[in-house]
Amino acid sequence: MIAVFIVVAAALVTAGRRYRGTPGQRRLSTTLALVFAVFLVSVEVYWLLPWQATSKYSLPLQLCDLAGIAAVWALGTHSPTAFALTYFWGLTLTSQAFISPELGGPDFPSLQFLSFFGLHSMVVWAAIYLTWGVGLRPDWSSYRVAVVVTISWGVVMFVFNQVAGTNYGFLTTKPTVASLLDVLGPWPWYLLSELVLGATAWALLTWPWVRQRTPHTATRITT
């Protein structure tokens, strides 16, 4: 899966750079948005079917699900807000699926396997394509958007988890597989550690672009 991911990512960056600033860029981005949207909707519908044993935990409320929606939105419109969420969520949170995938089910080529890695790959591909292919860039405004939206989602999901008895975002308990959360302390302290670590990582992912930006190459990302 990692090998496939790298090959597709490289192809998307190459295509994005080739068509950057031309009508072909918009057609390519729109095509990717449509393909990703069809895949995303198909996956979400499949996991919401009545006979799914995990339907209680399959609502599109995980950050990775929302990142998928943001990725389609960003590809189709190049919206600054959508790009900000795709960039920060995709490169730091969604990418964790390749390090500690919580599958707990059949291996390749099961639908669970393909839908899991397909969704997570899609988001990171979109972030890479839009940044290194199309040439969109984050700044401190997009950083603030991502932080505020993520904290707001966390508050809403924490309340929802308590009411519904779910664990979206792993805000109630840690995942069953080994993950980065295991070294961030017990509940609820790992939530605070995760917030601080995430905000710091996002700042580090923003600073180089802001520092290197020049007037003739800047692509301003505003709310």
TORKOL-4160 file (C-alpha; in steps of 0.2 Angstrom, whole numbers, padded with zeros to 4 digits, m for minus):
223
<pt num="1" X="0000" Y="0000" Z="0000"/>
<pt num="2" X="0014" Y="0012" Z="0004"/>
<pt num="3" X="0022" Y="0008" Z="m0013"/>
<pt num="4" X="0006" Y="0011" Z="m0022"/>
<pt num="5" X="0003" Y="0027" Z="m0012"/>
<pt num="6" X="0021" Y="0034" Z="m0017"/>
<pt num="7" X="0019" Y="0030" Z="m0035"/>
<pt num="8" X="0002" Y="0039" Z="m0036"/>
<pt num="9" X="0007" Y="0054" Z="m0026"/>
<pt num="10" X="0022" Y="0056" Z="m0038"/>
<pt num="11" X="0011" Y="0055" Z="m0053"/>
<pt num="12" X="m0001" Y="0068" Z="m0046"/>
<pt num="13" X="0013" Y="0080" Z="m0042"/>
<pt num="14" X="0020" Y="0078" Z="m0059"/>
<pt num="15" X="0003" Y="0081" Z="m0068"/>
<pt num="16" X="m0001" Y="0095" Z="m0057"/>
<pt num="17" X="0015" Y="0104" Z="m0061"/>
<pt num="18" X="0013" Y="0101" Z="m0079"/>
<pt num="19" X="m0004" Y="0109" Z="m0080"/>
<pt num="20" X="m0001" Y="0122" Z="m0067"/>
<pt num="21" X="m0009" Y="0139" Z="m0072"/>
<pt num="22" X="m0017" Y="0131" Z="m0088"/>
<pt num="23" X="m0035" Y="0126" Z="m0091"/>
<pt num="24" X="m0029" Y="0108" Z="m0090"/>
<pt num="25" X="m0026" Y="0111" Z="m0071"/>
<pt num="26" X="m0044" Y="0115" Z="m0068"/>
<pt num="27" X="m0050" Y="0100" Z="m0078"/>
<pt num="28" X="m0038" Y="0088" Z="m0069"/>
<pt num="29" X="m0043" Y="0095" Z="m0052"/>
<pt num="30" X="m0062" Y="0093" Z="m0056"/>
<pt num="31" X="m0059" Y="0075" Z="m0062"/>
<pt num="32" X="m0050" Y="0071" Z="m0046"/>
<pt num="33" X="m0064" Y="0078" Z="m0036"/>
<pt num="34" X="m0077" Y="0068" Z="m0045"/>
<pt num="35" X="m0067" Y="0052" Z="m0044"/>
<pt num="36" X="m0064" Y="0055" Z="m0025"/>
<pt num="37" X="m0082" Y="0060" Z="m0022"/>
<pt num="38" X="m0089" Y="0044" Z="m0030"/>
<pt num="39" X="m0077" Y="0033" Z="m0020"/>
<pt num="40" X="m0080" Y="0043" Z="m0004"/>
<pt num="41" X="m0099" Y="0042" Z="m0005"/>
<pt num="42" X="m0098" Y="0023" Z="m0010"/>
<pt num="43" X="m0088" Y="0019" Z="0005"/>
<pt num="44" X="m0099" Y="0029" Z="0017"/>
<pt num="45" X="m0115" Y="0021" Z="0010"/>
<pt num="46" X="m0107" Y="0004" Z="0012"/>
<pt num="47" X="m0103" Y="0006" Z="0030"/>
<pt num="48" X="m0120" Y="0013" Z="0034"/>
<pt num="49" X="m0130" Y="m0002" Z="0027"/>
<pt num="50" X="m0142" Y="m0009" Z="0040"/>
<pt num="51" X="m0133" Y="m0026" Z="0042"/>
<pt num="52" X="m0116" Y="m0018" Z="0046"/>
<pt num="53" X="m0111" Y="m0024" Z="0063"/>
<pt num="54" X="m0101" Y="m0008" Z="0066"/>
<pt num="55" X="m0114" Y="0004" Z="0060"/>
<pt num="56" X="m0115" Y="0013" Z="0077"/>
<pt num="57" X="m0097" Y="0018" Z="0074"/>
<pt num="58" X="m0098" Y="0021" Z="0055"/>
<pt num="59" X="m0106" Y="0038" Z="0054"/>
<pt num="60" X="m0095" Y="0050" Z="0044"/>
<pt num="61" X="m0089" Y="0059" Z="0060"/>
<pt num="62" X="m0071" Y="0054" Z="0061"/>
<pt num="63" X="m0059" Y="0067" Z="0056"/>
<pt num="64" X="m0053" Y="0056" Z="0042"/>
<pt num="65" X="m0071" Y="0056" Z="0035"/>
<pt num="66" X="m0072" Y="0075" Z="0036"/>
<pt num="67" X="m0055" Y="0076" Z="0029"/>
<pt num="68" X="m0061" Y="0066" Z="0014"/>
<pt num="69" X="m0075" Y="0079" Z="0012"/>
<pt num="70" X="m0063" Y="0093" Z="0013"/>
<pt num="71" X="m0052" Y="0085" Z="0000"/>
<pt num="72" X="m0066" Y="0084" Z="m0013"/>
<pt num="73" X="m0071" Y="0102" Z="m0009"/>
<pt num="74" X="m0053" Y="0108" Z="m0010"/>
<pt num="75" X="m0050" Y="0099" Z="m0027"/>
<pt num="76" X="m0066" Y="0105" Z="m0034"/>
<pt num="77" X="m0065" Y="0123" Z="m0029"/>
<pt num="78" X="m0048" Y="0127" Z="m0023"/>
<pt num="79" X="m0056" Y="0134" Z="m0008"/>
<pt num="80" X="m0044" Y="0142" Z="0005"/>
<pt num="81" X="m0053" Y="0134" Z="0020"/>
<pt num="82" X="m0055" Y="0117" Z="0012"/>
<pt num="83" X="m0037" Y="0117" Z="0007"/>
<pt num="84" X="m0031" Y="0122" Z="0024"/>
<pt num="85" X="m0041" Y="0107" Z="0032"/>
<pt num="86" X="m0035" Y="0095" Z="0018"/>
<pt num="87" X="m0017" Y="0101" Z="0021"/>
<pt num="88" X="m0016" Y="0100" Z="0040"/>
<pt num="89" X="m0028" Y="0085" Z="0043"/>
<pt num="90" X="m0021" Y="0075" Z="0028"/>
<pt num="91" X="m0002" Y="0077" Z="0031"/>
<pt num="92" X="m0002" Y="0074" Z="0050"/>
<pt num="93" X="m0018" Y="0065" Z="0055"/>
<pt num="94" X="m0025" Y="0055" Z="0041"/>
<pt num="95" X="m0007" Y="0049" Z="0036"/>
<pt num="96" X="m0006" Y="0040" Z="0053"/>
<pt num="97" X="m0017" Y="0027" Z="0045"/>
<pt num="98" X="m0001" Y="0020" Z="0037"/>
<pt num="99" X="0008" Y="0019" Z="0053"/>
<pt num="100" X="m0005" Y="0012" Z="0064"/>
<pt num="101" X="m0020" Y="0006" Z="0054"/>
<pt num="102" X="m0035" Y="0001" Z="0065"/>
<pt num="103" X="m0043" Y="m0012" Z="0053"/>
<pt num="104" X="m0046" Y="m0027" Z="0064"/>
<pt num="105" X="m0053" Y="m0037" Z="0050"/>
<pt num="106" X="m0049" Y="m0045" Z="0033"/>
<pt num="107" X="m0034" Y="m0041" Z="0024"/>
<pt num="108" X="m0032" Y="m0037" Z="0005"/>
<pt num="109" X="m0042" Y="m0037" Z="m0005"/>
<pt num="110" X="m0057" Y="m0036" Z="0007"/>
<pt num="111" X="m0069" Y="m0021" Z="0005"/>
<pt num="112" X="m0064" Y="m0015" Z="0022"/>
<pt num="113" X="m0046" Y="m0015" Z="0018"/>
<pt num="114" X="m0048" Y="m0006" Z="0001"/>
<pt num="115" X="m0060" Y="0007" Z="0009"/>
<pt num="116" X="m0049" Y="0010" Z="0023"/>
<pt num="117" X="m0033" Y="0013" Z="0014"/>
<pt num="118" X="m0042" Y="0021" Z="m0001"/>
<pt num="119" X="m0050" Y="0034" Z="0010"/>
<pt num="120" X="m0035" Y="0039" Z="0019"/>
<pt num="121" X="m0024" Y="0038" Z="0004"/>
<pt num="122" X="m0036" Y="0050" Z="m0006"/>
<pt num="123" X="m0035" Y="0063" Z="0008"/>
<pt num="124" X="m0016" Y="0063" Z="0008"/>
<pt num="125" X="m0015" Y="0063" Z="m0011"/>
<pt num="126" X="m0026" Y="0078" Z="m0012"/>
<pt num="127" X="m0015" Y="0087" Z="0000"/>
<pt num="128" X="0001" Y="0083" Z="m0009"/>
<pt num="129" X="m0007" Y="0087" Z="m0026"/>
<pt num="130" X="m0014" Y="0104" Z="m0021"/>
<pt num="131" X="0002" Y="0109" Z="m0012"/>
<pt num="132" X="0017" Y="0102" Z="m0023"/>
<pt num="133" X="0007" Y="0100" Z="m0039"/>
<pt num="134" X="m0005" Y="0115" Z="m0040"/>
<pt num="135" X="0005" Y="0126" Z="m0030"/>
<pt num="136" X="m0007" Y="0131" Z="m0016"/>
<pt num="137" X="0001" Y="0137" Z="0000"/>
<pt num="138" X="m0004" Y="0138" Z="0019"/>
<pt num="139" X="m0001" Y="0153" Z="0029"/>
<pt num="140" X="m0005" Y="0158" Z="0047"/>
<pt num="141" X="m0023" Y="0162" Z="0042"/>
<pt num="142" X="m0026" Y="0144" Z="0036"/>
<pt num="143" X="m0017" Y="0138" Z="0052"/>
<pt num="144" X="m0029" Y="0147" Z="0063"/>
<pt num="145" X="m0044" Y="0140" Z="0052"/>
<pt num="146" X="m0038" Y="0122" Z="0055"/>
<pt num="147" X="m0035" Y="0124" Z="0074"/>
<pt num="148" X="m0052" Y="0132" Z="0077"/>
<pt num="149" X="m0061" Y="0119" Z="0066"/>
<pt num="150" X="m0052" Y="0105" Z="0074"/>
<pt num="151" X="m0055" Y="0111" Z="0092"/>
<pt num="152" X="m0073" Y="0114" Z="0088"/>
<pt num="153" X="m0075" Y="0097" Z="0081"/>
<pt num="154" X="m0067" Y="0089" Z="0096"/>
<pt num="155" X="m0079" Y="0098" Z="0108"/>
<pt num="156" X="m0094" Y="0092" Z="0098"/>
<pt num="157" X="m0088" Y="0074" Z="0096"/>
<pt num="158" X="m0084" Y="0073" Z="0115"/>
<pt num="159" X="m0101" Y="0077" Z="0120"/>
<pt num="160" X="m0108" Y="0066" Z="0106"/>
<pt num="161" X="m0098" Y="0051" Z="0112"/>
<pt num="162" X="m0104" Y="0053" Z="0130"/>
<pt num="163" X="m0122" Y="0053" Z="0124"/>
<pt num="164" X="m0121" Y="0040" Z="0111"/>
<pt num="165" X="m0108" Y="0028" Z="0119"/>
<pt num="166" X="m0096" Y="0030" Z="0104"/>
<pt num="167" X="m0078" Y="0034" Z="0102"/>
<pt num="168" X="m0076" Y="0045" Z="0087"/>
<pt num="169" X="m0059" Y="0053" Z="0086"/>
<pt num="170" X="m0053" Y="0042" Z="0100"/>
<pt num="171" X="m0059" Y="0055" Z="0112"/>
<pt num="172" X="m0065" Y="0043" Z="0125"/>
<pt num="173" X="m0052" Y="0029" Z="0124"/>
<pt num="174" X="m0037" Y="0025" Z="0114"/>
<pt num="175" X="m0037" Y="0014" Z="0099"/>
<pt num="176" X="m0035" Y="m0005" Z="0101"/>
<pt num="177" X="m0020" Y="m0005" Z="0091"/>
<pt num="178" X="m0003" Y="0003" Z="0095"/>
<pt num="179" X="m0003" Y="0021" Z="0091"/>
<pt num="180" X="0006" Y="0038" Z="0095"/>
<pt num="181" X="m0007" Y="0041" Z="0108"/>
<pt num="182" X="0001" Y="0027" Z="0119"/>
<pt num="183" X="0015" Y="0039" Z="0123"/>
<pt num="184" X="0005" Y="0054" Z="0126"/>
<pt num="185" X="m0001" Y="0049" Z="0143"/>
<pt num="186" X="m0017" Y="0042" Z="0150"/>
<pt num="187" X="m0035" Y="0048" Z="0147"/>
<pt num="188" X="m0039" Y="0063" Z="0148"/>
<pt num="189" X="m0022" Y="0070" Z="0147"/>
<pt num="190" X="m0017" Y="0062" Z="0131"/>
<pt num="191" X="m0031" Y="0074" Z="0123"/>
<pt num="192" X="m0021" Y="0089" Z="0129"/>
<pt num="193" X="m0005" Y="0082" Z="0124"/>
<pt num="194" X="m0012" Y="0078" Z="0107"/>
<pt num="195" X="m0018" Y="0096" Z="0105"/>
<pt num="196" X="m0002" Y="0104" Z="0110"/>
<pt num="197" X="0008" Y="0092" Z="0098"/>
<pt num="198" X="m0004" Y="0094" Z="0084"/>
<pt num="199" X="m0004" Y="0113" Z="0085"/>
<pt num="200" X="0015" Y="0113" Z="0086"/>
<pt num="201" X="0017" Y="0101" Z="0071"/>
<pt num="202" X="0005" Y="0112" Z="0061"/>
<pt num="203" X="0015" Y="0127" Z="0065"/>
<pt num="204" X="0031" Y="0119" Z="0059"/>
<pt num="205" X="0021" Y="0114" Z="0043"/>
<pt num="206" X="0016" Y="0132" Z="0040"/>
<pt num="207" X="0032" Y="0142" Z="0044"/>
<pt num="208" X="0043" Y="0136" Z="0030"/>
<pt num="209" X="0030" Y="0142" Z="0017"/>
<pt num="210" X="0027" Y="0159" Z="0025"/>
<pt num="211" X="0046" Y="0162" Z="0027"/>
<pt num="212" X="0050" Y="0157" Z="0009"/>
<pt num="213" X="0035" Y="0166" Z="0001"/>
<pt num="214" X="0039" Y="0181" Z="m0011"/>
<pt num="215" X="0027" Y="0193" Z="m0019"/>
<pt num="216" X="0028" Y="0186" Z="m0036"/>
<pt num="217" X="0025" Y="0168" Z="m0031"/>
<pt num="218" X="0013" Y="0170" Z="m0016"/>
<pt num="219" X="m0003" Y="0161" Z="m0016"/>
<pt num="220" X="m0013" Y="0169" Z="m0002"/>
<pt num="221" X="m0024" Y="0157" Z="0009"/>
<pt num="222" X="m0037" Y="0167" Z="0018"/>
<pt num="223" X="m0052" Y="0163" Z="0027"/>
